[in-house]
Amino acid sequence: MYHIFRINKLRRYKRLIYLISDVKDIHNIGLNDIPKVEVADIRKLLRQKGFAVQDGFTSITTKCIICSEEKIESKKNESKLYVNKTTGYFLCPKCNNHGHWSILERLVKKSKIEGSIKDHIETTQQKLEAFNKDWQSISNETTSLIDLNEADTINLFRLFEFPHHPDATKVLSEVRVTTDHTILYFPLKNSLENIVGYRKIQAGREDEVENVGLHMAGLFHCRAPKVTRTDQAILVPTVQDVLHLSASKVPGTLIWLTNCSLPPVLLPCLEHYQKLCLWGDWDNMRSVAEKLGEERCRFVRPTDGLVTATEAANANLSLKTLISEAKPATHRSITTFASLRDDVYAELTNIEKVRGVKWRRFPALTKLLGGHRRGELTVLTGPTGCGKTTLCAEMSLDLALQGVTTLWGSFEIRNSRLARTMLQQFAGLPLEQNLQDFPKFADDFQKLPIFYLAFHGQQSIKVVMEAVEHARYMHDICHVVIDNVQFMLGLGDEDRYLRQDAVIAAFRTFATARHCHVTLVMHPRKERDSEDLSTSSIFGSAKASQEADNVLIIQDKRLTAVRGKKYLQVAKNRYSGDLGIVPLDFDKDALSYQAKKKSKRDDTDKLLDQCIEEFTLDKTETKLKIIQVNQIKIKKTESKMTLTAS
């Protein structure tokens, strides 16, 4: 019976790992994904093959190799090919052919198209035809927003909590609405104004925006009526911002960026704008400005804590004036307080935002650190086997659930096992005993913005940093986790400390320059079990603790004391200076250190126990007093009898 149980359990685990392997393949980032091409090489190859090139803000433009073979002259003129300067990724908005630089390089060098590339082009065309059919069916089953009567329009705007003004339906004239008025479809257009996708929003679930289409290479944009300016665009994070700006007749094209995210494939849509105004959270908009070209970007800085256009409109501020006063996105190498004054004021009026994203699973940690802030370096250390990876996984999962895009570099354990741990923490129950619920949890977990480096074992710092930089550019990474640093030091003991210092310096520079939070998991020195770890216990020189903004140490006293416990110690906190400890109670079923919430029933039971205890104490004291009185009476009686006998 025992052997049968063991075999069934092993089969269950194998099945679980097999299922999880499907999840981790989607967000893997490996060496093959990192483009190794320079702008000069792209320009040189195209010119050698007779293709005239035009240098843009983010892309090199030339004629499309595939479209140029068509005989119709009018279509030839429309065939522009955009080649990304950073990644070499190419895109033709006319024929919708796209791919990595390696494909374009083979197309340019060879006179005949290879069979594999022909298959790629045919697959792209099939996807285009399938999408066109999908969009046509949606158009047939829905109604244009401008065709609704005034009463239905007002009710629809109230349902979706959109601000309404007389020209609102004209601004959103291309938006489609279902017959029951609960779903909206926003068309996404490319640089040629062709619809290549759509954004789906459902009433009551506005936060769960669904993007559908051809490699997401389109944007939703509109203009206020009678606005003719075409060289300027205002990028905002919500539809509400678009409607408020259109109500104020702000000149320029209004573009809706979901969550202030800008995948590089969308850059050709913005290539022709000479001036771009970014209005939203500065932490996210900074990475957007880097991709677009900082020389043409302006940023509307928060005024009195008002970050978005919607907040400014609700405060009755002039949106036109704020747009006209937008400042450059970057400062020079040498600056003055006059240049930084607005930034300082913005921090003072947005204290909660500056503190960072708060951990929901670890409120005690949030109380000490304030939150998770971009641009900082955190070092996590602890004894071997104390649960550093498990704790770090749950902390990053907590942030990812709040929209913090995370990149995991796990060199110590494989991605499939790490994904299994995080999925079980996400589910909050033992997955091997609930396999019937796996598809539901896996589908929800797969939507989280978590990516994994496809590395394992020893890796050089150069290779790792190239992958991290690529992931940041492609996926707008906000949080990088490296587990652990020792796997980037190479083999051998010579200059091991110097190599570690170089790794720390590289990630410190990356965190500051790219405005990204980096968490490094590091092993401590071998010390006595009875001694507490400190900042000086981190392996290597003092550079790790000096460069880090936060130092977190897991102290495990379960093996050295009878009633020893495990807790997380905040040993360094550069932001506020608050230090302290966070108790860690491990839940084996959920693989979680999440702080357990006290229910009302627990509080009631505690109060009841306290009352019973007090009642019991009072009753015991009463009994003791009765016993003492009886003993005194007995003693008096005995003394009287003794006197009588004498």
FENGIDA-V604228 format. One record per residue. RES is the residue in one small letter. PSI is psi in whole degrees, 0 to 359 (999 if undefined). OMEGA is omega in whole degrees, 0 to 359 (none if undefined). Layout:
# FENGIDA-V604228
RES&PSI&OMEGA ; RES&PSI&OMEGA
This chain:
# FENGIDA-V604228
m&322&181 ; y&316&181 ; h&322&178 ; i&318&179 ; f&318&181 ; r&317&181 ; i&317&179 ; n&321&181 ; k&319&179 ; l&318&178 ; r&321&180 ; r&318&180 ; y&319&180 ; k&319&179 ; r&320&180 ; l&315&180 ; i&322&178 ; y&318&180 ; l&320&182 ; i&330&179 ; s&332&177 ; d&327&182 ; v&316&189 ; k&339&180 ; d&336&187 ; i&319&185 ; h&28&179 ; n&142&178 ; i&111&183 ; g&184&182 ; l&327&181 ; n&341&180 ; d&347&184 ; i&114&181 ; p&138&179 ; k&76&183 ; v&145&178 ; e&155&180 ; v&320&180 ; a&322&180 ; d&320&179 ; i&312&182 ; r&319&182 ; k&314&182 ; l&316&181 ; l&319&180 ; r&323&179 ; q&329&181 ; k&11&174 ; g&19&179 ; f&117&177 ; a&137&183 ; v&149&176 ; q&127&184 ; d&125&179 ; g&191&180 ; f&316&184 ; t&343&186 ; s&159&169 ; i&130&184 ; t&135&175 ; t&180&178 ; k&148&181 ; c&130&182 ; i&325&183 ; i&313&181 ; c&330&184 ; s&346&178 ; e&348&179 ; e&151&186 ; k&337&184 ; i&121&186 ; e&323&182 ; s&323&180 ; k&331&178 ; k&318&183 ; n&333&181 ; e&345&189 ; s&89&176 ; k&136&178 ; l&127&179 ; y&126&179 ; v&117&182 ; n&131&183 ; k&332&184 ; t&316&187 ; t&342&184 ; g&4&180 ; y&133&183 ; f&154&181 ; l&131&173 ; c&114&183 ; p&344&181 ; k&306&182 ; c&355&178 ; n&19&173 ; n&138&184 ; h&164&178 ; g&184&181 ; h&164&182 ; w&326&182 ; s&324&179 ; i&314&180 ; l&322&180 ; e&317&178 ; r&324&178 ; l&320&183 ; v&319&186 ; k&328&186 ; k&142&182 ; s&328&179 ; k&145&180 ; i&130&180 ; e&161&181 ; g&320&180 ; s&323&179 ; i&325&175 ; k&319&177 ; d&320&179 ; h&317&180 ; i&318&179 ; e&319&178 ; t&320&178 ; t&317&180 ; q&323&177 ; q&319&178 ; k&322&178 ; l&315&179 ; e&320&179 ; a&319&179 ; f&318&180 ; n&320&176 ; k&319&179 ; d&314&181 ; w&325&179 ; q&319&178 ; s&323&176 ; i&318&179 ; s&323&180 ; n&329&184 ; e&354&183 ; t&175&181 ; t&145&175 ; s&144&183 ; l&329&182 ; i&344&180 ; d&354&179 ; l&151&175 ; n&170&188 ; e&320&181 ; a&315&179 ; d&323&180 ; t&315&180 ; i&317&178 ; n&321&179 ; l&317&180 ; f&324&177 ; r&321&180 ; l&317&181 ; f&2&179 ; e&44&176 ; f&142&174 ; p&135&183 ; h&138&173 ; h&167&188 ; p&328&183 ; d&12&184 ; a&318&181 ; t&329&177 ; k&322&179 ; v&319&181 ; l&36&186 ; s&334&183 ; e&357&179 ; v&138&180 ; r&146&181 ; v&142&180 ; t&167&183 ; t&329&178 ; d&3&175 ; h&32&180 ; t&349&182 ; i&134&177 ; l&143&177 ; y&117&179 ; f&117&181 ; p&139&178 ; l&125&185 ; k&151&176 ; n&193&185 ; s&342&177 ; l&12&180 ; e&21&174 ; n&139&179 ; i&119&182 ; v&5&180 ; g&179&175 ; y&157&180 ; r&124&186 ; k&129&179 ; i&133&179 ; q&139&181 ; a&134&182 ; g&347&179 ; r&45&184 ; e&335&180 ; d&339&182 ; e&71&181 ; v&133&181 ; e&122&178 ; n&129&181 ; v&139&176 ; g&194&184 ; l&100&179 ; h&30&174 ; m&35&185 ; a&39&179 ; g&160&180 ; l&152&171 ; f&123&180 ; h&157&181 ; c&174&177 ; r&154&173 ; a&149&179 ; p&142&178 ; k&15&174 ; v&122&187 ; t&352&183 ; r&129&184 ; t&353&184 ; d&357&182 ; q&143&177 ; a&144&177 ; i&121&183 ; l&123&183 ; v&159&186 ; p&347&185 ; t&161&176 ; v&324&179 ; q&320&178 ; d&319&179 ; v&315&182 ; l&321&178 ; h&319&179 ; l&322&178 ; s&326&177 ; a&330&179 ; s&4&179 ; k&42&179 ; v&128&183 ; p&137&178 ; g&174&179 ; t&134&180 ; l&123&185 ; i&132&181 ; w&113&175 ; l&117&180 ; t&125&178 ; n&26&180 ; c&33&181 ; s&138&183 ; l&89&175 ; p&144&183 ; p&336&181 ; v&344&180 ; l&351&186 ; l&323&177 ; p&333&179 ; c&339&184 ; l&9&187 ; e&327&187 ; h&355&179 ; y&132&180 ; q&335&182 ; k&130&179 ; l&128&180 ; c&121&182 ; l&126&182 ; w&105&181 ; g&199&180 ; d&125&186 ; w&328&179 ; d&320&180 ; n&322&182 ; m&338&179 ; r&316&179 ; s&328&176 ; v&318&180 ; a&323&178 ; e&321&180 ; k&322&186 ; l&341&186 ; g&105&189 ; e&339&182 ; e&337&180 ; r&6&183 ; c&141&173 ; r&152&184 ; f&129&175 ; v&110&185 ; r&149&182 ; p&140&178 ; t&117&180 ; d&40&177 ; g&4&181 ; l&106&189 ; v&319&187 ; t&168&178 ; a&326&179 ; t&316&179 ; e&320&178 ; a&321&179 ; a&321&178 ; n&336&177 ; a&9&177 ; n&35&175 ; l&155&180 ; s&112&181 ; l&326&178 ; k&317&180 ; t&317&180 ; l&322&177 ; i&317&181 ; s&334&180 ; e&11&180 ; a&138&185 ; k&160&176 ; p&150&185 ; a&340&183 ; t&161&174 ; h&167&177 ; r&174&181 ; s&323&176 ; i&127&186 ; t&177&180 ; t&171&179 ; f&331&179 ; a&325&178 ; s&329&183 ; l&353&187 ; r&315&180 ; d&322&179 ; d&318&180 ; v&316&180 ; y&322&179 ; a&321&178 ; e&320&182 ; l&330&181 ; t&358&179 ; n&54&185 ; i&313&182 ; e&321&179 ; k&321&181 ; v&327&180 ; r&337&174 ; g&185&180 ; v&130&184 ; k&138&174 ; w&127&178 ; r&331&180 ; r&342&182 ; f&71&182 ; p&329&179 ; a&323&177 ; l&321&177 ; t&322&180 ; k&327&181 ; l&309&185 ; l&340&183 ; g&321&180 ; g&186&180 ; h&112&187 ; r&141&177 ; r&151&179 ; g&4&181 ; e&161&178 ; l&124&180 ; t&135&176 ; v&126&177 ; l&126&180 ; t&168&181 ; g&166&182 ; p&161&178 ; t&130&178 ; g&13&182 ; c&350&178 ; g&32&180 ; k&312&182 ; t&318&181 ; t&316&179 ; l&316&181 ; c&323&178 ; a&317&181 ; e&323&178 ; m&318&179 ; s&325&176 ; l&318&178 ; d&318&181 ; l&321&180 ; a&326&177 ; l&341&178 ; q&13&174 ; g&8&179 ; v&110&181 ; t&123&191 ; t&139&174 ; l&121&181 ; w&125&172 ; g&92&183 ; s&104&180 ; f&345&186 ; e&320&177 ; i&155&184 ; r&155&183 ; n&327&181 ; s&320&179 ; r&320&178 ; l&317&179 ; a&323&178 ; r&316&179 ; t&312&182 ; m&324&178 ; l&321&179 ; q&324&174 ; q&324&178 ; f&318&181 ; a&324&180 ; g&21&179 ; l&160&180 ; p&115&185 ; l&327&182 ; e&340&178 ; q&358&182 ; n&51&183 ; l&336&180 ; q&337&180 ; d&359&184 ; f&311&181 ; p&320&181 ; k&311&180 ; f&320&181 ; a&320&179 ; d&318&179 ; d&320&180 ; f&325&182 ; q&336&180 ; k&346&182 ; l&146&181 ; p&66&180 ; i&129&179 ; f&155&183 ; y&135&172 ; l&132&183 ; a&53&177 ; f&154&174 ; h&134&181 ; g&200&185 ; q&132&177 ; q&146&178 ; s&152&182 ; i&328&181 ; k&314&181 ; v&317&182 ; v&316&182 ; m&325&176 ; e&317&179 ; a&320&180 ; v&316&179 ; e&319&179 ; h&316&180 ; a&322&179 ; r&318&181 ; y&318&186 ; m&322&190 ; h&8&179 ; d&53&181 ; i&134&179 ; c&337&186 ; h&124&178 ; v&129&178 ; v&126&179 ; i&118&182 ; d&102&356 ; n&174&188 ; v&327&184 ; q&337&181 ; f&358&176 ; m&9&182 ; l&351&180 ; g&180&181 ; l&157&181 ; g&161&184 ; d&353&184 ; e&132&178 ; d&34&181 ; r&321&179 ; y&320&180 ; l&321&179 ; r&322&178 ; q&321&178 ; d&323&179 ; a&321&178 ; v&314&180 ; i&316&181 ; a&321&181 ; a&315&180 ; f&330&176 ; r&315&179 ; t&318&180 ; f&316&181 ; a&318&183 ; t&312&185 ; a&324&183 ; r&3&177 ; h&52&184 ; c&139&179 ; h&133&180 ; v&128&176 ; t&121&180 ; l&124&174 ; v&125&184 ; m&148&176 ; h&149&176 ; p&172&172 ; r&160&176 ; k&113&180 ; e&172&179 ; r&142&181 ; d&333&183 ; s&346&183 ; e&142&177 ; d&145&174 ; l&153&179 ; s&182&179 ; t&331&179 ; s&353&180 ; s&350&181 ; i&137&183 ; f&141&177 ; g&200&181 ; s&185&182 ; a&1&185 ; k&322&182 ; a&311&181 ; s&332&179 ; q&318&183 ; e&334&185 ; a&143&172 ; d&327&179 ; n&137&174 ; v&119&180 ; l&130&182 ; i&127&174 ; i&117&178 ; q&121&183 ; d&107&183 ; k&16&183 ; r&333&183 ; l&349&184 ; t&353&180 ; a&151&182 ; v&315&179 ; r&32&181 ; g&148&180 ; k&169&177 ; k&137&178 ; y&158&179 ; l&124&181 ; q&127&173 ; v&100&186 ; a&343&177 ; k&137&181 ; n&95&186 ; r&336&184 ; y&305&184 ; s&343&181 ; g&359&181 ; d&128&179 ; l&158&180 ; g&193&181 ; i&153&178 ; v&114&179 ; p&141&180 ; l&110&175 ; d&119&187 ; f&131&175 ; d&109&185 ; k&325&182 ; d&320&182 ; a&357&185 ; l&43&191 ; s&144&171 ; y&12&184 ; q&136&179 ; a&130&182 ; k&131&180 ; k&138&178 ; k&121&180 ; s&166&179 ; k&327&180 ; r&321&178 ; d&318&179 ; d&320&179 ; t&315&179 ; d&322&180 ; k&318&179 ; l&320&179 ; l&317&178 ; d&322&179 ; q&318&179 ; c&317&179 ; i&320&180 ; e&316&179 ; e&319&179 ; f&319&180 ; t&320&179 ; l&316&179 ; d&318&181 ; k&320&179 ; t&317&179 ; e&320&179 ; t&316&179 ; k&319&180 ; l&319&179 ; k&319&178 ; i&318&179 ; i&317&180 ; q&318&179 ; v&317&179 ; n&321&178 ; q&321&178 ; i&319&179 ; k&318&180 ; i&317&179 ; k&319&179 ; k&318&179 ; t&316&180 ; e&321&180 ; s&323&178 ; k&316&180 ; m&324&178 ; t&319&180 ; l&321&181 ; t&318&180 ; a&324&179 ; s&999&none
